[in-house]
Amino acid sequence: MNKETMKAWFQASRPPFFIATFIPLAIGWVLAGADGHWHSWRFLLVALGSFFIHLVTNLANDYFDHLHGTDDGLSIGGSRVLQEGKISLQTLKKAIILLYSAAFMIALYLIISLEIWLMIPFVLFSFFSSFFYVAPPIRYGYHGLGEVFVAINMGPIMVVGTYWVVTGSPGWLPFYLSLPIGLMVASILYYQNIPDIDTDQRVGKNTLAVRLGYKNAVHGLIVLFIAIYGSIILLILTRHLPYEAITCFLSIPILLALLKRLKQTKDSIIMDVYGKYVRILYFFNGVVILQSLLHTKVWI
């Protein structure tokens, strides 16, 4: 594999978004460790399978959006490797099959070896969500449901699932703490759809942002973050999160800076660049929650 090919696959994988997978995995593992179950090899397998799914979801989105024509023309969606001719459609298809197979084998091994049969429906739900986000005939991402499925998968399923594999049983605390995490990951996808409102609308991709329109979509972003910070407050008040997690509110100026910039432009390319602020918000708040858990050994 030459340097240019490596760059193309790096571009296709969209690594800046991998932080969305790392945070929920780490929180699930830390919670399991607090209960006396670290089992590093289990966590590493869960992490490997999860990153495979995240990567193959990105590739599958590129593949099916390209077939549907969604990322053609002026669209800034996807990684653009197909449109730029850096990776062939056939090569991408082979990578998708390989990665789904690898992730499935990891999940199957963990379920059988640990005898956690009740996890099967959740694993199947995750595979379904990954593939049919833009794949026909379901394409739920084209019907404004992308954020819902992302919140469920990257929140409860990933946090509780990690805790479940490491400890051998699910728990309510991981579920409660997964709620703001799921909402924050959903905010990343929600924002990414705002710059592509016009191009998505032209090809019939009715994302939540398309359904709301630009002005209401920005208002929706505000509502979403009110729910995120509100859920953190609620978790602190109910003693499900240590009080140190209140540090999350130091990230509010970043949100205000983003909203100010959105009011100053409707240029889709510039708005896409501003997406880094949403990822920074997620990373900062996720790390704060993780750190607060690491420094507290007893939760109610």
Beta strands, then each sheet from edge to edge (+ up, - down):
end
